[in-house]
Amino acid sequence: MIAAFHFINRIADLLHVDPEALPAPLRRLEWLRRLAVRATVVVLSRMDLDVRAYDTTFDEILPRVTPRVEAAGARPAADIFAPLRSCPKLVEVAELALAERDDRSSLGRATLGRVHRTVEHALPRGLADLEGFHLRPTDPVEAFAFVGTRYAYRTTEEMIGALRAEGYDDLGILDLAIAVADANQWARFYRLTGLDPSLFYVSEPRSEMEAISKNAAESIGATS
């Protein structure tokens, strides 16, 4: 849930998706705002929000993710996902992230690598690093990923315009937002589960991935 929260919020904030259906100017009218809330309640009350039973076992989900993992020359999937044996639905989360990265994104591997690297480096490194101003990359893609990680709601029209100037159309910008959100979700997911970060990150030197793993282990130790 923590990882999914970061995923959803970043897409919404990066693309300025309004959290409410009622346009901002109309929210000044209290009676209309109350009516919108009541309408939302009626819609939500008719939804089936019960938690679904997850009947797929670890041994059943493993073959679906194995080809993606082992094609990259990684260790056997059974060893990689061993920490998740008691919660096989999380293996499916990893499978969906890999499918988004490999099959659905229009971005090249080099661009994905830049996004992954920028997101990982943009994460706060301690309490003292949470506040204040931070130097933003000059590259439009890396600036988008940096702001999307630090404070996605500060994305500006100028930043979107810079991406367009680099040749990204609406689909490309959407895929960039998804890539930033996926990387932020993964950054939390592998830290919370103990998975190897290189399972999802691409185009990273091995020494750098080892440094990322070390930083993740230290952050887990500092908060445990």
KOLGU-762334 format. One record per atom (N, C-alpha, C): x, y, z; residue number from 0. Coordinates in steps of 0.1 Angstrom, whole numbers, plus 5000, padded with zeros to 4 digits. Layout:
+------+------+------+-----+
|   xx |   yy |   zz | num |
+------+------+------+-----+
|    X |    Y |    Z | NUM |
...
+------+------+------+-----+
END
This chain:
+------+------+------+-----+
|   xx |   yy |   zz | num |
+------+------+------+-----+
| 5008 | 4988 | 5000 |   0 |
| 5000 | 5000 | 5000 |   0 |
| 5009 | 5013 | 5000 |   0 |
| 5020 | 5012 | 5007 |   1 |
| 5029 | 5024 | 5008 |   1 |
| 5034 | 5027 | 4994 |   1 |
| 5039 | 5016 | 4987 |   2 |
| 5045 | 5017 | 4974 |   2 |
| 5034 | 5022 | 4964 |   2 |
| 5022 | 5016 | 4965 |   3 |
| 5012 | 5020 | 4955 |   3 |
| 5008 | 5035 | 4957 |   3 |
| 5008 | 5039 | 4970 |   4 |
| 5004 | 5053 | 4973 |   4 |
| 5014 | 5063 | 4965 |   4 |
| 5027 | 5059 | 4966 |   5 |
| 5037 | 5068 | 4959 |   5 |
| 5035 | 5067 | 4944 |   5 |
| 5031 | 5056 | 4939 |   6 |
| 5029 | 5054 | 4925 |   6 |
| 5017 | 5063 | 4920 |   6 |
| 5006 | 5062 | 4926 |   7 |
| 4994 | 5070 | 4922 |   7 |
| 4996 | 5085 | 4924 |   7 |
| 5001 | 5089 | 4935 |   8 |
| 5003 | 5103 | 4938 |   8 |
| 5012 | 5110 | 4928 |   8 |
| 5023 | 5103 | 4924 |   9 |
| 5032 | 5109 | 4915 |   9 |
| 5026 | 5111 | 4901 |   9 |
| 5019 | 5102 | 4896 |  10 |
| 5013 | 5104 | 4883 |  10 |
| 5003 | 5116 | 4884 |  10 |
| 4995 | 5116 | 4894 |  11 |
| 4985 | 5126 | 4895 |  11 |
| 4991 | 5140 | 4897 |  11 |
| 5002 | 5141 | 4905 |  12 |
| 5008 | 5154 | 4907 |  12 |
| 5016 | 5159 | 4895 |  12 |
| 5024 | 5149 | 4889 |  13 |
| 5032 | 5153 | 4878 |  13 |
| 5024 | 5158 | 4866 |  13 |
| 5012 | 5153 | 4864 |  14 |
| 5003 | 5157 | 4853 |  14 |
| 4992 | 5166 | 4857 |  14 |
| 4993 | 5170 | 4870 |  15 |
| 4983 | 5180 | 4875 |  15 |
| 4968 | 5175 | 4874 |  15 |
| 4966 | 5162 | 4877 |  16 |
| 4953 | 5157 | 4877 |  16 |
| 4946 | 5162 | 4890 |  16 |
| 4935 | 5169 | 4888 |  17 |
| 4928 | 5174 | 4899 |  17 |
| 4922 | 5164 | 4908 |  17 |
| 4924 | 5164 | 4921 |  18 |
| 4919 | 5154 | 4930 |  18 |
| 4904 | 5154 | 4932 |  18 |
| 4897 | 5165 | 4927 |  19 |
| 4883 | 5166 | 4928 |  19 |
| 4877 | 5168 | 4915 |  19 |
| 4864 | 5162 | 4913 |  20 |
| 4858 | 5164 | 4900 |  20 |
| 4852 | 5178 | 4898 |  20 |
| 4849 | 5185 | 4909 |  21 |
| 4844 | 5198 | 4908 |  21 |
| 4855 | 5208 | 4905 |  21 |
| 4854 | 5216 | 4895 |  22 |
| 4865 | 5226 | 4892 |  22 |
| 4867 | 5236 | 4903 |  22 |
| 4879 | 5240 | 4905 |  23 |
| 4883 | 5249 | 4916 |  23 |
| 4875 | 5261 | 4918 |  23 |
| 4871 | 5268 | 4907 |  24 |
| 4863 | 5281 | 4909 |  24 |
| 4849 | 5278 | 4915 |  24 |
| 4844 | 5266 | 4912 |  25 |
| 4830 | 5262 | 4917 |  25 |
| 4831 | 5258 | 4932 |  25 |
| 4843 | 5254 | 4936 |  26 |
| 4844 | 5249 | 4950 |  26 |
| 4841 | 5261 | 4960 |  26 |
| 4841 | 5273 | 4955 |  27 |
| 4839 | 5284 | 4964 |  27 |
| 4824 | 5285 | 4968 |  27 |
| 4815 | 5278 | 4961 |  28 |
| 4801 | 5278 | 4964 |  28 |
| 4799 | 5266 | 4974 |  28 |
| 4796 | 5269 | 4986 |  29 |
| 4795 | 5258 | 4996 |  29 |
| 4784 | 5248 | 4993 |  29 |
| 4772 | 5253 | 4989 |  30 |
| 4761 | 5244 | 4986 |  30 |
| 4765 | 5234 | 4974 |  30 |
| 4773 | 5239 | 4965 |  31 |
| 4777 | 5231 | 4953 |  31 |
| 4787 | 5221 | 4958 |  31 |
| 4796 | 5225 | 4967 |  32 |
| 4807 | 5217 | 4972 |  32 |
| 4800 | 5205 | 4980 |  32 |
| 4790 | 5209 | 4988 |  33 |
| 4784 | 5198 | 4996 |  33 |
| 4776 | 5188 | 4987 |  33 |
| 4770 | 5194 | 4976 |  34 |
| 4763 | 5185 | 4967 |  34 |
| 4773 | 5175 | 4960 |  34 |
| 4785 | 5180 | 4956 |  35 |
| 4795 | 5172 | 4950 |  35 |
| 4799 | 5161 | 4960 |  35 |
| 4801 | 5164 | 4973 |  36 |
| 4805 | 5154 | 4983 |  36 |
| 4794 | 5143 | 4984 |  36 |
| 4781 | 5147 | 4984 |  37 |
| 4771 | 5138 | 4986 |  37 |
| 4770 | 5129 | 4974 |  37 |
| 4772 | 5134 | 4962 |  38 |
| 4772 | 5126 | 4950 |  38 |
| 4783 | 5116 | 4950 |  38 |
| 4795 | 5120 | 4955 |  39 |
| 4806 | 5111 | 4956 |  39 |
| 4803 | 5100 | 4965 |  39 |
| 4796 | 5103 | 4976 |  40 |
| 4793 | 5093 | 4986 |  40 |
| 4783 | 5083 | 4980 |  40 |
| 4774 | 5087 | 4973 |  41 |
| 4764 | 5078 | 4966 |  41 |
| 4771 | 5068 | 4957 |  41 |
| 4781 | 5074 | 4949 |  42 |
| 4788 | 5065 | 4940 |  42 |
| 4796 | 5055 | 4947 |  42 |
| 4804 | 5059 | 4957 |  43 |
| 4813 | 5050 | 4965 |  43 |
| 4805 | 5040 | 4972 |  43 |
| 4793 | 5043 | 4977 |  44 |
| 4785 | 5034 | 4985 |  44 |
| 4780 | 5022 | 4976 |  44 |
| 4780 | 5024 | 4963 |  45 |
| 4775 | 5013 | 4954 |  45 |
| 4787 | 5005 | 4949 |  45 |
| 4799 | 5008 | 4953 |  46 |
| 4811 | 5001 | 4949 |  46 |
| 4813 | 4989 | 4958 |  46 |
| 4819 | 4978 | 4952 |  47 |
| 4823 | 4967 | 4960 |  47 |
| 4838 | 4969 | 4964 |  47 |
| 4840 | 4974 | 4976 |  48 |
| 4853 | 4977 | 4981 |  48 |
| 4859 | 4966 | 4990 |  48 |
| 4853 | 4955 | 4991 |  49 |
| 4858 | 4944 | 5000 |  49 |
| 4871 | 4939 | 4995 |  49 |
| 4880 | 4935 | 5004 |  50 |
| 4893 | 4929 | 5000 |  50 |
| 4891 | 4916 | 4994 |  50 |
| 4896 | 4914 | 4982 |  51 |
| 4895 | 4901 | 4975 |  51 |
| 4904 | 4891 | 4981 |  51 |
| 4899 | 4878 | 4981 |  52 |
| 4908 | 4867 | 4985 |  52 |
| 4918 | 4865 | 4974 |  52 |
| 4930 | 4863 | 4977 |  53 |
| 4941 | 4860 | 4968 |  53 |
| 4944 | 4845 | 4969 |  53 |
| 4940 | 4838 | 4959 |  54 |
| 4941 | 4823 | 4959 |  54 |
| 4953 | 4818 | 4952 |  54 |
| 4961 | 4826 | 4945 |  55 |
| 4972 | 4822 | 4938 |  55 |
| 4984 | 4819 | 4947 |  55 |
| 4990 | 4808 | 4946 |  56 |
| 5001 | 4805 | 4955 |  56 |
| 5015 | 4810 | 4950 |  56 |
| 5025 | 4809 | 4958 |  57 |
| 5038 | 4814 | 4954 |  57 |
| 5043 | 4805 | 4942 |  57 |
| 5041 | 4792 | 4943 |  58 |
| 5045 | 4783 | 4932 |  58 |
| 5038 | 4785 | 4919 |  58 |
| 5026 | 4790 | 4920 |  59 |
| 5018 | 4793 | 4908 |  59 |
| 5022 | 4806 | 4901 |  59 |
| 5025 | 4816 | 4909 |  60 |
| 5028 | 4829 | 4903 |  60 |
| 5043 | 4829 | 4898 |  60 |
| 5051 | 4821 | 4904 |  61 |
| 5066 | 4822 | 4901 |  61 |
| 5068 | 4819 | 4886 |  61 |
| 5062 | 4809 | 4879 |  62 |
| 5065 | 4807 | 4865 |  62 |
| 5062 | 4819 | 4856 |  62 |
| 5053 | 4827 | 4860 |  63 |
| 5049 | 4839 | 4852 |  63 |
| 5060 | 4850 | 4852 |  63 |
| 5067 | 4851 | 4863 |  64 |
| 5077 | 4861 | 4864 |  64 |
| 5091 | 4856 | 4861 |  64 |
| 5093 | 4843 | 4861 |  65 |
| 5106 | 4837 | 4859 |  65 |
| 5112 | 4841 | 4846 |  65 |
| 5105 | 4841 | 4834 |  66 |
| 5112 | 4844 | 4822 |  66 |
| 5117 | 4859 | 4821 |  66 |
| 5110 | 4868 | 4827 |  67 |
| 5114 | 4882 | 4828 |  67 |
| 5127 | 4884 | 4836 |  67 |
| 5127 | 4877 | 4847 |  68 |
| 5139 | 4878 | 4856 |  68 |
| 5151 | 4871 | 4851 |  68 |
| 5149 | 4859 | 4847 |  69 |
| 5161 | 4851 | 4843 |  69 |
| 5166 | 4855 | 4829 |  69 |
| 5158 | 4861 | 4821 |  70 |
| 5163 | 4865 | 4808 |  70 |
| 5174 | 4876 | 4809 |  70 |
| 5174 | 4883 | 4820 |  71 |
| 5184 | 4894 | 4822 |  71 |
| 5196 | 4888 | 4829 |  71 |
| 5197 | 4875 | 4830 |  72 |
| 5209 | 4869 | 4836 |  72 |
| 5209 | 4870 | 4851 |  72 |
| 5198 | 4872 | 4857 |  73 |
| 5197 | 4873 | 4872 |  73 |
| 5198 | 4859 | 4878 |  73 |
| 5198 | 4859 | 4891 |  74 |
| 5198 | 4846 | 4898 |  74 |
| 5184 | 4839 | 4896 |  74 |
| 5183 | 4827 | 4899 |  75 |
| 5170 | 4820 | 4897 |  75 |
| 5159 | 4828 | 4904 |  75 |
| 5147 | 4829 | 4898 |  76 |
| 5136 | 4836 | 4903 |  76 |
| 5132 | 4831 | 4917 |  76 |
| 5132 | 4818 | 4919 |  77 |
| 5129 | 4813 | 4932 |  77 |
| 5137 | 4818 | 4943 |  77 |
| 5150 | 4820 | 4940 |  78 |
| 5159 | 4826 | 4950 |  78 |
| 5156 | 4841 | 4953 |  78 |
| 5154 | 4848 | 4941 |  79 |
| 5152 | 4863 | 4942 |  79 |
| 5140 | 4866 | 4950 |  79 |
| 5129 | 4858 | 4948 |  80 |
| 5116 | 4862 | 4954 |  80 |
| 5114 | 4853 | 4967 |  80 |
| 5124 | 4847 | 4972 |  81 |
| 5122 | 4839 | 4984 |  81 |
| 5117 | 4847 | 4996 |  81 |
| 5121 | 4860 | 4998 |  82 |
| 5116 | 4868 | 5009 |  82 |
| 5101 | 4870 | 5008 |  82 |
| 5095 | 4868 | 4996 |  83 |
| 5080 | 4870 | 4994 |  83 |
| 5072 | 4857 | 4994 |  83 |
| 5078 | 4846 | 4998 |  84 |
| 5071 | 4833 | 4997 |  84 |
| 5058 | 4833 | 5005 |  84 |
| 5058 | 4840 | 5016 |  85 |
| 5046 | 4840 | 5024 |  85 |
| 5035 | 4850 | 5019 |  85 |
| 5039 | 4858 | 5009 |  86 |
| 5030 | 4868 | 5004 |  86 |
| 5031 | 4869 | 4989 |  86 |
| 5026 | 4859 | 4982 |  87 |
| 5027 | 4857 | 4967 |  87 |
| 5021 | 4869 | 4959 |  87 |
| 5012 | 4876 | 4965 |  88 |
| 5006 | 4887 | 4957 |  88 |
| 5016 | 4898 | 4955 |  88 |
| 5027 | 4899 | 4963 |  89 |
| 5037 | 4909 | 4961 |  89 |
| 5046 | 4905 | 4949 |  89 |
| 5047 | 4892 | 4947 |  90 |
| 5054 | 4887 | 4935 |  90 |
| 5047 | 4892 | 4922 |  90 |
| 5034 | 4892 | 4923 |  91 |
| 5026 | 4897 | 4911 |  91 |
| 5028 | 4912 | 4910 |  91 |
| 5029 | 4919 | 4921 |  92 |
| 5032 | 4934 | 4920 |  92 |
| 5045 | 4936 | 4912 |  92 |
| 5055 | 4928 | 4915 |  93 |
| 5068 | 4929 | 4908 |  93 |
| 5067 | 4925 | 4894 |  93 |
| 5059 | 4915 | 4891 |  94 |
| 5056 | 4911 | 4877 |  94 |
| 5050 | 4922 | 4869 |  94 |
| 5040 | 4929 | 4875 |  95 |
| 5033 | 4939 | 4868 |  95 |
| 5042 | 4951 | 4865 |  95 |
| 5051 | 4954 | 4875 |  96 |
| 5061 | 4965 | 4873 |  96 |
| 5070 | 4962 | 4861 |  96 |
| 5075 | 4950 | 4861 |  97 |
| 5084 | 4945 | 4850 |  97 |
| 5077 | 4945 | 4837 |  97 |
| 5064 | 4941 | 4836 |  98 |
| 5056 | 4942 | 4824 |  98 |
| 5055 | 4956 | 4819 |  98 |
| 5052 | 4965 | 4828 |  99 |
| 5050 | 4979 | 4824 |  99 |
| 5063 | 4984 | 4818 |  99 |
| 5074 | 4981 | 4825 | 100 |
| 5088 | 4985 | 4820 | 100 |
| 5091 | 4980 | 4806 | 100 |
| 5089 | 4967 | 4804 | 101 |
| 5094 | 4960 | 4793 | 101 |
| 5084 | 4960 | 4781 | 101 |
| 5071 | 4959 | 4783 | 102 |
| 5062 | 4957 | 4773 | 102 |
| 5053 | 4970 | 4769 | 102 |
| 5051 | 4978 | 4778 | 103 |
| 5041 | 4989 | 4776 | 103 |
| 5047 | 5003 | 4775 | 103 |
| 5058 | 5005 | 4780 | 104 |
| 5064 | 5019 | 4779 | 104 |
| 5070 | 5021 | 4765 | 104 |
| 5068 | 5033 | 4760 | 105 |
| 5074 | 5037 | 4748 | 105 |
| 5088 | 5043 | 4749 | 105 |
| 5093 | 5043 | 4761 | 106 |
| 5106 | 5049 | 4764 | 106 |
| 5117 | 5038 | 4762 | 106 |
| 5128 | 5043 | 4757 | 107 |
| 5140 | 5034 | 4755 | 107 |
| 5146 | 5030 | 4768 | 107 |
| 5155 | 5020 | 4768 | 108 |
| 5161 | 5015 | 4780 | 108 |
| 5171 | 5026 | 4786 | 108 |
| 5177 | 5034 | 4777 | 109 |
| 5186 | 5044 | 4782 | 109 |
| 5178 | 5055 | 4789 | 109 |
| 5167 | 5059 | 4784 | 110 |
| 5158 | 5069 | 4791 | 110 |
| 5153 | 5063 | 4804 | 110 |
| 5149 | 5051 | 4804 | 111 |
| 5144 | 5045 | 4817 | 111 |
| 5156 | 5044 | 4827 | 111 |
| 5168 | 5041 | 4822 | 112 |
| 5179 | 5041 | 4831 | 112 |
| 5182 | 5055 | 4837 | 112 |
| 5181 | 5065 | 4830 | 113 |
| 5182 | 5079 | 4835 | 113 |
| 5172 | 5082 | 4845 | 113 |
| 5159 | 5078 | 4842 | 114 |
| 5149 | 5081 | 4852 | 114 |
| 5151 | 5073 | 4865 | 114 |
| 5155 | 5060 | 4864 | 115 |
| 5157 | 5052 | 4876 | 115 |
| 5169 | 5058 | 4884 | 115 |
| 5179 | 5062 | 4877 | 116 |
| 5191 | 5067 | 4884 | 116 |
| 5187 | 5080 | 4891 | 116 |
| 5180 | 5089 | 4884 | 117 |
| 5176 | 5102 | 4890 | 117 |
| 5167 | 5100 | 4902 | 117 |
| 5157 | 5091 | 4901 | 118 |
| 5148 | 5089 | 4912 | 118 |
| 5156 | 5084 | 4924 | 118 |
| 5164 | 5074 | 4922 | 119 |
| 5172 | 5069 | 4934 | 119 |
| 5180 | 5079 | 4940 | 119 |
| 5187 | 5088 | 4933 | 120 |
| 5196 | 5098 | 4938 | 120 |
| 5188 | 5110 | 4944 | 120 |
| 5175 | 5111 | 4940 | 121 |
| 5167 | 5123 | 4945 | 121 |
| 5161 | 5119 | 4958 | 121 |
| 5160 | 5107 | 4962 | 122 |
| 5154 | 5103 | 4975 | 122 |
| 5161 | 5110 | 4987 | 122 |
| 5154 | 5115 | 4997 | 123 |
| 5161 | 5121 | 5008 | 123 |
| 5170 | 5111 | 5015 | 123 |
| 5182 | 5116 | 5020 | 124 |
| 5192 | 5107 | 5026 | 124 |
| 5192 | 5108 | 5041 | 124 |
| 5182 | 5115 | 5047 | 125 |
| 5181 | 5116 | 5061 | 125 |
| 5172 | 5128 | 5065 | 125 |
| 5169 | 5129 | 5077 | 126 |
| 5159 | 5140 | 5082 | 126 |
| 5164 | 5154 | 5078 | 126 |
| 5177 | 5156 | 5078 | 127 |
| 5182 | 5169 | 5075 | 127 |
| 5180 | 5172 | 5060 | 127 |
| 5178 | 5162 | 5052 | 128 |
| 5177 | 5164 | 5037 | 128 |
| 5162 | 5165 | 5033 | 128 |
| 5153 | 5166 | 5042 | 129 |
| 5139 | 5166 | 5039 | 129 |
| 5134 | 5181 | 5035 | 129 |
| 5140 | 5191 | 5041 | 130 |
| 5135 | 5204 | 5039 | 130 |
| 5145 | 5213 | 5031 | 130 |
| 5140 | 5225 | 5027 | 131 |
| 5149 | 5234 | 5020 | 131 |
| 5149 | 5232 | 5005 | 131 |
| 5157 | 5239 | 4998 | 132 |
| 5158 | 5239 | 4984 | 132 |
| 5169 | 5229 | 4979 | 132 |
| 5167 | 5223 | 4968 | 133 |
| 5177 | 5214 | 4963 | 133 |
| 5180 | 5217 | 4948 | 133 |
| 5192 | 5215 | 4944 | 134 |
| 5197 | 5217 | 4931 | 134 |
| 5190 | 5208 | 4921 | 134 |
| 5183 | 5213 | 4911 | 135 |
| 5175 | 5205 | 4902 | 135 |
| 5184 | 5203 | 4889 | 135 |
| 5184 | 5191 | 4884 | 136 |
| 5191 | 5188 | 4872 | 136 |
| 5187 | 5197 | 4860 | 136 |
| 5196 | 5200 | 4851 | 137 |
| 5193 | 5209 | 4840 | 137 |
| 5186 | 5201 | 4828 | 137 |
| 5189 | 5188 | 4827 | 138 |
| 5183 | 5180 | 4817 | 138 |
| 5168 | 5179 | 4820 | 138 |
| 5159 | 5181 | 4810 | 139 |
| 5145 | 5181 | 4812 | 139 |
| 5139 | 5168 | 4817 | 139 |
| 5144 | 5157 | 4812 | 140 |
| 5139 | 5144 | 4817 | 140 |
| 5143 | 5142 | 4831 | 140 |
| 5156 | 5145 | 4834 | 141 |
| 5161 | 5143 | 4848 | 141 |
| 5155 | 5153 | 4858 | 141 |
| 5152 | 5165 | 4853 | 142 |
| 5145 | 5175 | 4861 | 142 |
| 5131 | 5170 | 4865 | 142 |
| 5124 | 5164 | 4855 | 143 |
| 5111 | 5159 | 4856 | 143 |
| 5111 | 5148 | 4867 | 143 |
| 5121 | 5139 | 4866 | 144 |
| 5122 | 5127 | 4875 | 144 |
| 5125 | 5132 | 4889 | 144 |
| 5134 | 5142 | 4890 | 145 |
| 5138 | 5147 | 4903 | 145 |
| 5127 | 5154 | 4910 | 145 |
| 5120 | 5163 | 4903 | 146 |
| 5109 | 5170 | 4910 | 146 |
| 5098 | 5160 | 4913 | 146 |
| 5096 | 5151 | 4904 | 147 |
| 5085 | 5140 | 4906 | 147 |
| 5088 | 5132 | 4918 | 147 |
| 5100 | 5131 | 4922 | 148 |
| 5104 | 5123 | 4934 | 148 |
| 5104 | 5131 | 4946 | 148 |
| 5109 | 5143 | 4946 | 149 |
| 5110 | 5152 | 4957 | 149 |
| 5096 | 5158 | 4961 | 149 |
| 5090 | 5164 | 4951 | 150 |
| 5078 | 5172 | 4953 | 150 |
| 5070 | 5173 | 4940 | 150 |
| 5063 | 5163 | 4936 | 151 |
| 5057 | 5162 | 4923 | 151 |
| 5047 | 5173 | 4920 | 151 |
| 5041 | 5178 | 4931 | 152 |
| 5031 | 5188 | 4929 | 152 |
| 5037 | 5202 | 4924 | 152 |
| 5050 | 5203 | 4924 | 153 |
| 5057 | 5215 | 4920 | 153 |
| 5061 | 5215 | 4905 | 153 |
| 5056 | 5204 | 4898 | 154 |
| 5058 | 5204 | 4884 | 154 |
| 5052 | 5216 | 4877 | 154 |
| 5059 | 5222 | 4868 | 155 |
| 5054 | 5234 | 4861 | 155 |
| 5051 | 5232 | 4846 | 155 |
| 5044 | 5241 | 4841 | 156 |
| 5041 | 5241 | 4826 | 156 |
| 5054 | 5242 | 4818 | 156 |
| 5063 | 5250 | 4824 | 157 |
| 5076 | 5252 | 4817 | 157 |
| 5084 | 5239 | 4816 | 157 |
| 5083 | 5230 | 4827 | 158 |
| 5090 | 5217 | 4827 | 158 |
| 5083 | 5208 | 4816 | 158 |
| 5070 | 5209 | 4815 | 159 |
| 5063 | 5201 | 4805 | 159 |
| 5067 | 5206 | 4791 | 159 |
| 5068 | 5219 | 4789 | 160 |
| 5072 | 5225 | 4777 | 160 |
| 5086 | 5221 | 4773 | 160 |
| 5095 | 5220 | 4783 | 161 |
| 5109 | 5216 | 4780 | 161 |
| 5109 | 5201 | 4775 | 161 |
| 5100 | 5193 | 4780 | 162 |
| 5100 | 5179 | 4775 | 162 |
| 5095 | 5179 | 4761 | 162 |
| 5085 | 5187 | 4758 | 163 |
| 5080 | 5188 | 4744 | 163 |
| 5091 | 5193 | 4735 | 163 |
| 5099 | 5202 | 4739 | 164 |
| 5110 | 5207 | 4731 | 164 |
| 5120 | 5196 | 4728 | 164 |
| 5121 | 5186 | 4737 | 165 |
| 5130 | 5175 | 4735 | 165 |
| 5124 | 5164 | 4726 | 165 |
| 5112 | 5166 | 4722 | 166 |
| 5105 | 5157 | 4713 | 166 |
| 5095 | 5148 | 4719 | 166 |
| 5091 | 5150 | 4731 | 167 |
| 5081 | 5141 | 4738 | 167 |
| 5067 | 5146 | 4735 | 167 |
| 5059 | 5137 | 4730 | 168 |
| 5045 | 5141 | 4728 | 168 |
| 5037 | 5137 | 4740 | 168 |
| 5023 | 5138 | 4739 | 169 |
| 5015 | 5135 | 4751 | 169 |
| 5018 | 5121 | 4756 | 169 |
| 5019 | 5111 | 4747 | 170 |
| 5021 | 5098 | 4752 | 170 |
| 5035 | 5096 | 4758 | 170 |
| 5045 | 5103 | 4752 | 171 |
| 5058 | 5102 | 4758 | 171 |
| 5059 | 5108 | 4772 | 171 |
| 5052 | 5120 | 4774 | 172 |
| 5052 | 5126 | 4787 | 172 |
| 5044 | 5117 | 4797 | 172 |
| 5033 | 5111 | 4793 | 173 |
| 5026 | 5102 | 4801 | 173 |
| 5035 | 5090 | 4805 | 173 |
| 5042 | 5085 | 4796 | 174 |
| 5051 | 5073 | 4799 | 174 |
| 5062 | 5078 | 4808 | 174 |
| 5067 | 5090 | 4806 | 175 |
| 5077 | 5095 | 4816 | 175 |
| 5072 | 5096 | 4830 | 175 |
| 5059 | 5101 | 4831 | 176 |
| 5053 | 5102 | 4844 | 176 |
| 5051 | 5088 | 4850 | 176 |
| 5047 | 5078 | 4842 | 177 |
| 5046 | 5064 | 4847 | 177 |
| 5059 | 5059 | 4851 | 177 |
| 5069 | 5062 | 4843 | 178 |
| 5083 | 5056 | 4846 | 178 |
| 5088 | 5062 | 4860 | 178 |
| 5085 | 5075 | 4862 | 179 |
| 5089 | 5082 | 4875 | 179 |
| 5081 | 5075 | 4886 | 179 |
| 5068 | 5073 | 4884 | 180 |
| 5060 | 5067 | 4894 | 180 |
| 5064 | 5053 | 4897 | 180 |
| 5067 | 5045 | 4886 | 181 |
| 5071 | 5031 | 4888 | 181 |
| 5084 | 5031 | 4896 | 181 |
| 5094 | 5040 | 4893 | 182 |
| 5107 | 5040 | 4900 | 182 |
| 5105 | 5043 | 4915 | 182 |
| 5096 | 5053 | 4917 | 183 |
| 5093 | 5057 | 4931 | 183 |
| 5086 | 5045 | 4939 | 183 |
| 5077 | 5038 | 4932 | 184 |
| 5071 | 5027 | 4938 | 184 |
| 5081 | 5016 | 4941 | 184 |
| 5090 | 5013 | 4931 | 185 |
| 5100 | 5003 | 4933 | 185 |
| 5110 | 5007 | 4944 | 185 |
| 5114 | 5020 | 4945 | 186 |
| 5123 | 5024 | 4955 | 186 |
| 5118 | 5021 | 4969 | 186 |
| 5105 | 5022 | 4971 | 187 |
| 5099 | 5019 | 4984 | 187 |
| 5098 | 5003 | 4986 | 187 |
| 5093 | 4997 | 4975 | 188 |
| 5090 | 4983 | 4975 | 188 |
| 5102 | 4975 | 4978 | 188 |
| 5114 | 4977 | 4972 | 189 |
| 5125 | 4968 | 4974 | 189 |
| 5131 | 4971 | 4988 | 189 |
| 5130 | 4983 | 4993 | 190 |
| 5135 | 4986 | 5006 | 190 |
| 5126 | 4979 | 5017 | 190 |
| 5113 | 4978 | 5015 | 191 |
| 5104 | 4972 | 5024 | 191 |
| 5105 | 4957 | 5024 | 191 |
| 5108 | 4951 | 5012 | 192 |
| 5108 | 4937 | 5011 | 192 |
| 5121 | 4930 | 5011 | 192 |
| 5132 | 4938 | 5009 | 193 |
| 5146 | 4932 | 5009 | 193 |
| 5150 | 4927 | 4995 | 193 |
| 5142 | 4930 | 4985 | 194 |
| 5146 | 4925 | 4971 | 194 |
| 5158 | 4933 | 4966 | 194 |
| 5165 | 4927 | 4956 | 195 |
| 5176 | 4933 | 4950 | 195 |
| 5171 | 4944 | 4941 | 195 |
| 5176 | 4957 | 4943 | 196 |
| 5172 | 4968 | 4935 | 196 |
| 5174 | 4966 | 4920 | 196 |
| 5184 | 4959 | 4916 | 197 |
| 5187 | 4957 | 4902 | 197 |
| 5176 | 4948 | 4895 | 197 |
| 5167 | 4942 | 4902 | 198 |
| 5157 | 4935 | 4896 | 198 |
| 5148 | 4943 | 4887 | 198 |
| 5146 | 4956 | 4890 | 199 |
| 5138 | 4965 | 4882 | 199 |
| 5146 | 4976 | 4875 | 199 |
| 5156 | 4982 | 4882 | 200 |
| 5164 | 4992 | 4877 | 200 |
| 5172 | 4987 | 4865 | 200 |
| 5173 | 4996 | 4855 | 201 |
| 5181 | 4992 | 4843 | 201 |
| 5192 | 5002 | 4840 | 201 |
| 5202 | 4998 | 4832 | 202 |
| 5213 | 5006 | 4827 | 202 |
| 5221 | 5012 | 4839 | 202 |
| 5223 | 5004 | 4849 | 203 |
| 5231 | 5009 | 4860 | 203 |
| 5244 | 5001 | 4862 | 203 |
| 5255 | 5007 | 4863 | 204 |
| 5268 | 5000 | 4866 | 204 |
| 5266 | 4992 | 4879 | 204 |
| 5272 | 4980 | 4879 | 205 |
| 5271 | 4971 | 4890 | 205 |
| 5276 | 4978 | 4903 | 205 |
| 5287 | 4985 | 4902 | 206 |
| 5292 | 4992 | 4915 | 206 |
| 5282 | 5001 | 4920 | 206 |
| 5275 | 5008 | 4911 | 207 |
| 5264 | 5018 | 4916 | 207 |
| 5253 | 5011 | 4922 | 207 |
| 5249 | 4999 | 4916 | 208 |
| 5238 | 4992 | 4922 | 208 |
| 5241 | 4986 | 4935 | 208 |
| 5254 | 4982 | 4937 | 209 |
| 5258 | 4978 | 4950 | 209 |
| 5258 | 4989 | 4960 | 209 |
| 5261 | 5001 | 4956 | 210 |
| 5260 | 5013 | 4965 | 210 |
| 5246 | 5015 | 4969 | 210 |
| 5237 | 5014 | 4959 | 211 |
| 5222 | 5016 | 4962 | 211 |
| 5217 | 5006 | 4972 | 211 |
| 5221 | 4993 | 4970 | 212 |
| 5217 | 4983 | 4980 | 212 |
| 5223 | 4986 | 4994 | 212 |
| 5235 | 4990 | 4994 | 213 |
| 5241 | 4994 | 5007 | 213 |
| 5233 | 5005 | 5014 | 213 |
| 5230 | 5015 | 5006 | 214 |
| 5222 | 5027 | 5012 | 214 |
| 5209 | 5022 | 5017 | 214 |
| 5202 | 5013 | 5009 | 215 |
| 5189 | 5008 | 5013 | 215 |
| 5190 | 5000 | 5026 | 215 |
| 5200 | 4992 | 5027 | 216 |
| 5202 | 4984 | 5039 | 216 |
| 5204 | 4993 | 5051 | 216 |
| 5212 | 5004 | 5049 | 217 |
| 5215 | 5013 | 5060 | 217 |
| 5202 | 5021 | 5064 | 217 |
| 5194 | 5024 | 5054 | 218 |
| 5182 | 5031 | 5057 | 218 |
| 5172 | 5023 | 5065 | 218 |
| 5171 | 5010 | 5061 | 219 |
| 5163 | 5000 | 5068 | 219 |
| 5168 | 4998 | 5083 | 219 |
| 5181 | 4997 | 5084 | 220 |
| 5186 | 4996 | 5098 | 220 |
| 5184 | 5008 | 5106 | 220 |
| 5184 | 5020 | 5100 | 221 |
| 5183 | 5032 | 5108 | 221 |
| 5168 | 5034 | 5112 | 221 |
| 5159 | 5028 | 5105 | 222 |
| 5145 | 5030 | 5109 | 222 |
| 5139 | 5018 | 5116 | 222 |
| 5146 | 5007 | 5117 | 223 |
| 5140 | 4995 | 5123 | 223 |
| 5141 | 4996 | 5138 | 223 |
+------+------+------+-----+
END
